[in-house]
Amino acid sequence: MFIDEITIHVKAGDGGNGCSSFRREKYVPKGGPNGGDGGRGGSVLFVASPRIRTLTNLRYQSFYKAEKGLAGQGSNKTGKSGEDLIIPVPVGTIVKTQTGGIIDDLTQKGQTFLVAKGGRGGRGNARFATSTNRAPRFAQKGSPGEEKYLALELKLLADVGIIGLPNAGKSTLISHISSAKPRIADYPFTTLQPNLGMVTTNFESFCVADIPGLIQGAHQGTGLGDRFLRHIERSKIIVHLIDVSLQTLTDPVNAYHTVLNEMKLYNPNLLKKAQLIVANKIDTLDKDKINNLEALCQEMDQPLIKISAVTGENIKPFINRLKSMLDNLDHEESFSQNRND
């Protein structure tokens, strides 16, 4: 099950109390205080793990608590510190407050975020001995660990996001170019969750995401809604997959503008991303539809890629085109960083 939003309650461990103790040894009169400090409470940390793709592992547990520190002991023995609680989350997880404020964004593999800090251990009475108070009979209590309610939101980190109207063939395409096995059927909204697949070409790989079908009003929650629009915000390339078969009743030009408008209304910055228009189902091609789409691409000075996800026609040139675009984008990004440095 694909879970991309969840609310959890975290509690760091409390610090252990300091100890109030005195030496009690034969032949050692006025032995003095020897109470040890309490141990530090364990902290709660998030770690971005590439082995996890959704927040499903957090769904069935809403409360996470780190271990508390143990109290100090006599003979100046410090209490054992509590173990930190490390919670793995998918790469691309955004940590928010309950009111929606962003606290951190875990976009790198292995990135660690301290969610709640453990309480400090209390000082034992040995710490309070002075020249005027040689036998303090009190110790400090440990401080409580931090406690927070957090909202976690996942935005997929895919190099390429495939979008389009329902039944455009997105799932069939990703199953053909990668090892992903999405659900495929001949009715709308077959895909109810994003599917990720790794595409390998010339010993190099890139990640592709199949985003569930969008319809007019998706940015306001219509259909599957804006729940999945955010998953293309981090894609480097957006592929508009358009059905040009005889069976579809939708005009391909209108299909393109419908999805483009939903992107604009959801987040205008999405239009700044590199985009590729792909005509699918050319094995059952409607010539009038493909001609209209070609005219649109000529007006926009963009190429039109023609494929059949079912038969595999032109799939290899399509993959090579994506790889070339990704290489150019990576080169431009690297050049821009070097110039800024």
Buried (B, 14 or more C-beta within 10 A) or exposed (E): EBBBEBEBEBBBBBBBBBBBBBBEEEEEEEEEBBBBBBBBBBBBBBBBBEEBBBBBBBEEEEEBBBBBBBBBBBEBBBBBBBBBBBBBBBBBBBBBEEEEEEEBBBBEEEBEBBBBBBBBBBBBBBBBBEEEEEEBEEBBBBBBBBEBEBBBBBBBBBBBBBBBBBBBBBBBBBBBBBEBEBEBEEEEEBBEBBBBBBBEEEEEEBBBBBBBBBBBBBBEEEBBBBBBBBBBBBBBBBBBBBBBBEEBEBBBBEBBEBBBEBBEBBBEEBEEBBBBBBBBBBEBBBEEBBEBBBEBBEEEEEEBBBBBBBEEBBBEEBBEBBBEBBEEBEEEEEEEEEEEE
